[in-house]
Amino acid sequence: MALFLFLVLVAVGLGIAGVVVKGLFYLLIVGAAVFLAALVLLGVVLSRRRHPPRHRMPR
């Protein structure tokens, strides 16, 4: 979860720098890509937590 938050902070920083600094529009694009990667990472982590290993019931 800490990695997700770090990636979101990096994406926001790159996005702000891409908007503010003239000629660095590519940073906005990179920030958006990092944000999407963070969302995918969060989805993978949450999907692993939802499915606990199934135990066989004794007969």
C-alpha positions as CSV (number, residue, x, y, z in Angstrom):
1,M,0.0,0.0,0.0
2,A,2.9,2.3,0.7
3,L,4.2,1.7,-2.8
4,F,0.8,2.8,-4.2
5,L,0.8,6.0,-2.2
6,F,4.4,6.7,-3.3
7,L,3.5,6.2,-7.0
8,V,0.4,8.5,-6.6
9,L,2.6,11.2,-5.1
10,V,5.2,10.9,-7.9
11,A,2.4,11.0,-10.5
12,V,0.9,14.2,-8.9
13,G,4.4,15.8,-8.8
14,L,5.1,15.0,-12.4
15,G,1.7,16.2,-13.5
16,I,2.1,19.5,-11.7
17,A,5.6,20.0,-13.2
18,G,4.3,19.1,-16.6
19,V,1.5,21.7,-16.4
20,V,3.5,24.5,-14.8
21,V,6.8,24.4,-16.6
22,K,6.5,25.4,-20.3
23,G,7.8,22.8,-22.7
24,L,7.7,19.9,-20.3
25,F,4.2,18.6,-21.3
26,Y,5.7,15.1,-21.6
27,L,6.0,15.0,-17.8
28,L,2.3,15.3,-17.6
29,I,2.0,12.3,-19.8
30,V,4.5,10.4,-17.8
31,G,2.7,11.3,-14.6
32,A,-0.6,10.0,-16.0
33,A,1.1,6.7,-17.0
34,V,2.6,6.4,-13.5
35,F,-0.9,7.0,-12.0
36,L,-2.4,4.3,-14.2
37,A,0.4,1.9,-13.2
38,A,-0.4,2.6,-9.6
39,L,-4.1,1.9,-10.1
40,V,-3.2,-1.4,-11.8
41,L,-0.8,-2.3,-8.9
42,L,-3.6,-1.5,-6.4
43,G,-6.0,-3.7,-8.3
44,V,-3.6,-6.6,-8.3
45,V,-2.9,-6.3,-4.6
46,L,-6.6,-6.1,-3.6
47,S,-7.5,-9.0,-5.8
48,R,-4.9,-11.2,-4.1
49,R,-6.4,-10.3,-0.7
50,R,-9.9,-11.2,-1.6
51,H,-9.3,-14.8,-2.4
52,P,-7.9,-16.6,0.7
53,P,-6.6,-20.1,0.1
54,R,-9.3,-22.7,0.3
55,H,-8.9,-25.4,2.9
56,R,-10.3,-28.9,2.4
57,M,-13.0,-29.8,4.9
58,P,-12.3,-33.2,6.7
59,R,-14.9,-35.9,6.0
